[in-house]
C-alpha cells in the first residue's frame, strides 16, 4: 500500500511539473524560448540519461528505494521552485 501511494504521489508530482511549471515560469517573466527549453532540459538532460542507467540503478537500489528517492527529488525540486525569482534558474533545477 505504501508503494502504491508513493507511485501515485510521484504521478501527481510529474503532472504538476509538466502542466503548471510553464505557467509558473511565465508568471516570473520568462520568454517563449525559455518556456521551450524547459521540456528540453527535462527530457534530454534529466530523463534520457537516467533511462540508460535505470536497469542498473533499480538492480542496485530496488523498486521501493527508487520510488522513495524519486519522492525526495520531487520535494527538493519543488522547494527550489519556491525560491525562484529569476526564471532562467529553472533550467538547472530541471536536471534533477
MDAnalysis code that builds the backbone (N, CA, C; Angstrom):
import MDAnalysis as mda
import numpy as np

u = mda.Universe.empty(288, n_residues=96, atom_resindex=np.repeat(np.arange(96), 3), trajectory=True)
u.add_TopologyAttr("name", ["N", "CA", "C"] * 96)
u.add_TopologyAttr("resid", np.arange(1, 97))
u.add_TopologyAttr("resname", ["UNK", "UNK", "UNK", "UNK", "UNK", "UNK", "UNK", "UNK", "UNK", "UNK", "UNK", "UNK", "UNK", "UNK", "UNK", "UNK", "UNK", "UNK", "UNK", "UNK", "UNK", "UNK", "UNK", "UNK", "UNK", "UNK", "UNK", "UNK", "UNK", "UNK", "UNK", "UNK", "UNK", "UNK", "UNK", "UNK", "UNK", "UNK", "UNK", "UNK", "UNK", "UNK", "UNK", "UNK", "UNK", "UNK", "UNK", "UNK", "UNK", "UNK", "UNK", "UNK", "UNK", "UNK", "UNK", "UNK", "UNK", "UNK", "UNK", "UNK", "UNK", "UNK", "UNK", "UNK", "UNK", "UNK", "UNK", "UNK", "UNK", "UNK", "UNK", "UNK", "UNK", "UNK", "UNK", "UNK", "UNK", "UNK", "UNK", "UNK", "UNK", "UNK", "UNK", "UNK", "UNK", "UNK", "UNK", "UNK", "UNK", "UNK", "UNK", "UNK", "UNK", "UNK", "UNK", "UNK"])
u.atoms.positions = np.array([
    [0.826, -1.196, 0.000],
    [0.000, 0.000, 0.000],
    [0.871, 1.260, 0.000],
    [1.958, 1.235, 0.761],
    [2.846, 2.394, 0.815],
    [3.504, 2.635, -0.538],
    [3.871, 1.546, -1.205],
    [4.500, 1.672, -2.522],
    [3.517, 2.277, -3.526],
    [2.274, 1.821, -3.504],
    [1.268, 2.347, -4.425],
    [0.974, 3.819, -4.156],
    [0.957, 4.201, -2.897],
    [0.766, 5.601, -2.553],
    [1.939, 6.438, -3.059],
    [3.148, 5.914, -2.914],
    [4.326, 6.611, -3.422],
    [4.294, 6.777, -4.929],
    [3.859, 5.745, -5.630],
    [3.738, 5.830, -7.089],
    [2.690, 6.873, -7.471],
    [1.580, 6.904, -6.744],
    [0.537, 7.896, -7.006],
    [1.068, 9.310, -6.784],
    [1.786, 9.532, -5.693],
    [2.328, 10.861, -5.401],
    [3.369, 11.251, -6.445],
    [4.160, 10.291, -6.914],
    [5.097, 10.580, -7.998],
    [4.357, 11.020, -9.253],
    [3.243, 10.382, -9.547],
    [2.437, 10.780, -10.703],
    [1.865, 12.170, -10.554],
    [1.431, 12.504, -9.359],
    [0.919, 13.850, -9.098],
    [2.037, 14.873, -9.274],
    [3.218, 14.574, -8.753],
    [4.361, 15.474, -8.915],
    [4.739, 15.666, -10.368],
    [4.709, 14.590, -11.117],
    [5.009, 14.677, -12.544],
    [3.963, 15.516, -13.270],
    [2.716, 15.322, -12.937],
    [1.651, 16.108, -13.559],
    [1.762, 17.584, -13.242],
    [2.069, 17.898, -12.004],
    [2.242, 19.297, -11.615],
    [3.394, 19.910, -12.386],
    [4.487, 19.177, -12.491],
    [5.656, 19.693, -13.191],
    [5.356, 19.930, -14.665],
    [4.753, 18.955, -15.324],
    [4.519, 19.076, -16.765],
    [3.468, 20.125, -17.114],
    [2.433, 20.291, -16.294],
    [1.328, 21.158, -16.682],
    [1.370, 22.551, -16.068],
    [1.994, 22.730, -14.936],
    [1.959, 24.033, -14.292],
    [3.302, 24.749, -14.251],
    [4.389, 24.068, -14.581],
    [5.698, 24.722, -14.497],
    [5.831, 25.841, -15.521],
    [5.379, 25.622, -16.751],
    [5.464, 26.660, -17.782],
    [4.640, 27.878, -17.368],
    [3.492, 27.626, -16.808],
    [2.631, 28.712, -16.337],
    [3.324, 29.493, -15.215],
    [3.935, 28.779, -14.288],
    [4.631, 29.425, -13.175],
    [5.812, 30.253, -13.668],
    [6.607, 29.686, -14.571],
    [7.788, 30.393, -15.066],
    [7.372, 31.595, -15.914],
    [6.279, 31.476, -16.646],
    [5.769, 32.619, -17.410],
    [5.366, 33.755, -16.477],
    [4.827, 33.418, -15.326],
    [4.452, 34.461, -14.363],
    [5.675, 35.151, -13.769],
    [6.831, 34.489, -13.855],
    [8.077, 35.115, -13.404],
    [8.693, 36.000, -14.483],
    [8.121, 35.973, -15.690],
    [8.615, 36.816, -16.770],
    [9.435, 36.083, -17.812],
    [9.266, 34.790, -17.934],
    [10.031, 34.013, -18.912],
    [9.524, 34.286, -20.322],
    [10.459, 34.245, -21.291],
    [10.072, 34.399, -22.693],
    [9.753, 33.030, -23.294],
    [9.331, 33.024, -24.558],
    [8.930, 31.772, -25.208],
    [10.100, 30.807, -25.374],
    [11.301, 31.330, -25.602],
    [12.468, 30.464, -25.751],
    [12.718, 29.670, -24.473],
    [12.660, 30.342, -23.345],
    [12.870, 29.657, -22.070],
    [11.767, 28.636, -21.807],
    [10.540, 28.982, -22.139],
    [9.439, 28.031, -21.953],
    [9.613, 26.802, -22.833],
    [10.274, 26.948, -23.974],
    [10.575, 25.799, -24.819],
    [11.767, 25.004, -24.333],
    [12.688, 25.663, -23.658],
    [13.875, 24.977, -23.141],
    [13.566, 24.105, -21.929],
    [12.521, 24.414, -21.217],
    [12.190, 23.657, -20.010],
    [11.895, 22.194, -20.325],
    [10.999, 21.874, -21.277],
    [10.792, 20.447, -21.596],
    [12.038, 19.794, -22.185],
    [12.840, 20.569, -22.916],
    [14.089, 20.037, -23.459],
    [15.007, 19.587, -22.329],
    [15.175, 20.436, -21.328],
    [16.047, 20.084, -20.205],
    [15.470, 18.911, -19.422],
    [14.155, 18.882, -19.251],
    [13.533, 17.768, -18.535],
    [13.807, 16.454, -19.246],
    [13.655, 16.450, -20.554],
    [13.768, 15.189, -21.305],
    [15.208, 14.804, -21.584],
    [15.950, 15.692, -22.221],
    [17.259, 15.313, -22.738],
    [18.384, 15.417, -21.717],
    [18.283, 16.325, -20.765],
    [19.349, 16.447, -19.775],
    [19.014, 15.735, -18.472],
    [17.740, 15.473, -18.225],
    [17.350, 14.832, -16.978],
    [16.907, 13.397, -17.131],
    [15.870, 13.180, -17.930],
    [15.265, 11.846, -18.017],
    [16.032, 10.888, -18.920],
    [16.500, 11.360, -20.057],
    [17.151, 10.469, -21.020],
    [18.403, 9.794, -20.463],
    [19.313, 10.526, -19.801],
    [20.472, 9.821, -19.224],
    [20.084, 8.805, -18.152],
    [19.057, 9.116, -17.374],
    [18.613, 8.184, -16.338],
    [18.047, 6.914, -16.958],
    [17.384, 7.043, -18.103],
    [16.810, 5.864, -18.759],
    [17.886, 4.843, -19.133],
    [19.054, 5.317, -19.525],
    [20.129, 4.407, -19.908],
    [20.645, 3.598, -18.719],
    [20.624, 4.206, -17.542],
    [21.162, 3.553, -16.355],
    [20.078, 3.017, -15.426],
    [18.825, 3.108, -15.820],
    [17.732, 2.752, -14.916],
    [17.764, 1.284, -14.498],
    [18.090, 0.392, -15.408],
    [18.152, -1.029, -15.049],
    [19.188, -1.292, -13.981],
    [20.355, -0.697, -14.143],
    [21.435, -0.873, -13.174],
    [21.062, -0.248, -11.831],
    [20.460, 0.945, -11.870],
    [20.088, 1.631, -10.629],
    [19.016, 0.844, -9.880],
    [18.012, 0.344, -10.598],
    [16.949, -0.436, -9.952],
    [17.511, -1.728, -9.389],
    [18.445, -2.324, -10.104],
    [19.067, -3.563, -9.622],
    [19.832, -3.330, -8.326],
    [20.500, -2.189, -8.218],
    [21.300, -1.883, -7.022],
    [20.442, -1.437, -5.840],
    [19.435, -0.603, -6.105],
    [18.677, 0.003, -5.008],
    [17.317, -0.639, -4.754],
    [16.712, -1.201, -5.770],
    [15.383, -1.796, -5.615],
    [14.279, -0.807, -5.941],
    [13.104, -1.347, -6.248],
    [11.976, -0.516, -6.665],
    [11.500, 0.422, -5.562],
    [11.379, -0.076, -4.357],
    [10.864, 0.750, -3.265],
    [11.805, 1.918, -2.972],
    [13.106, 1.655, -2.933],
    [14.073, 2.721, -2.652],
    [14.126, 3.747, -3.782],
    [13.975, 3.300, -5.015],
    [13.944, 4.235, -6.141],
    [12.718, 5.138, -6.038],
    [11.602, 4.563, -5.671],
    [10.387, 5.353, -5.501],
    [10.568, 6.378, -4.380],
    [11.166, 5.979, -3.291],
    [11.417, 6.904, -2.180],
    [12.389, 7.999, -2.590],
    [13.413, 7.631, -3.331],
    [14.390, 8.607, -3.814],
    [13.733, 9.597, -4.774],
    [12.837, 9.108, -5.592],
    [12.109, 9.976, -6.513],
    [11.252, 10.988, -5.754],
    [10.604, 10.549, -4.691],
    [9.816, 11.475, -3.867],
    [10.708, 12.538, -3.236],
    [11.888, 12.143, -2.797],
    [12.839, 13.099, -2.230],
    [13.254, 14.129, -3.276],
    [13.537, 13.671, -4.498],
    [13.934, 14.597, -5.556],
    [12.799, 15.543, -5.943],
    [11.560, 15.051, -5.927],
    [10.435, 15.954, -6.177],
    [10.335, 17.001, -5.076],
    [10.545, 16.624, -3.841],
    [10.493, 17.589, -2.737],
    [11.576, 18.653, -2.903],
    [12.783, 18.229, -3.260],
    [13.878, 19.182, -3.485],
    [13.555, 20.091, -4.663],
    [13.024, 19.499, -5.719],
    [12.687, 20.257, -6.923],
    [11.641, 21.325, -6.618],
    [10.564, 20.955, -5.909],
    [9.513, 21.923, -5.601],
    [10.001, 22.981, -4.612],
    [10.896, 22.620, -3.719],
    [11.482, 23.606, -2.816],
    [12.304, 24.621, -3.604],
    [13.078, 24.141, -4.568],
    [13.852, 25.052, -5.420],
    [12.933, 25.970, -6.218],
    [11.821, 25.441, -6.729],
    [10.866, 26.278, -7.459],
    [10.328, 27.388, -6.571],
    [10.105, 27.083, -5.309],
    [9.503, 28.080, -4.425],
    [10.438, 29.256, -4.164],
    [11.745, 29.059, -4.315],
    [12.702, 30.136, -4.093],
    [13.104, 30.852, -5.377],
    [12.610, 30.426, -6.523],
    [12.999, 31.030, -7.794],
    [12.497, 32.459, -7.901],
    [13.390, 33.341, -8.320],
    [12.994, 34.697, -8.655],
    [13.424, 35.040, -10.071],
    [14.497, 34.409, -10.539],
    [14.953, 34.561, -11.910],
    [14.462, 33.350, -12.697],
    [13.661, 33.543, -13.743],
    [13.111, 32.386, -14.451],
    [14.165, 31.517, -15.121],
    [15.329, 32.059, -15.431],
    [16.377, 31.260, -16.080],
    [16.981, 30.236, -15.132],
    [16.817, 30.423, -13.850],
    [17.361, 29.466, -12.885],
    [16.546, 28.187, -12.798],
    [15.436, 28.129, -13.539],
    [14.658, 26.894, -13.565],
    [15.404, 25.809, -14.346],
    [16.267, 26.193, -15.283],
    [16.960, 25.195, -16.110],
    [17.878, 24.281, -15.301],
    [18.697, 24.803, -14.377],
    [19.492, 23.863, -13.565],
    [18.636, 22.977, -12.662],
    [17.493, 23.477, -12.228],
    [16.607, 22.677, -11.383],
    [16.040, 21.509, -12.184],
    [15.825, 21.696, -13.467],
    [15.209, 20.669, -14.300],
    [16.092, 19.448, -14.510],
    [17.341, 19.527, -14.202],
    [18.225, 18.368, -14.368],
    [17.941, 17.317, -13.305],
    [17.382, 17.729, -12.158],
    [17.111, 16.745, -11.104],
    [16.009, 15.839, -11.510],
])
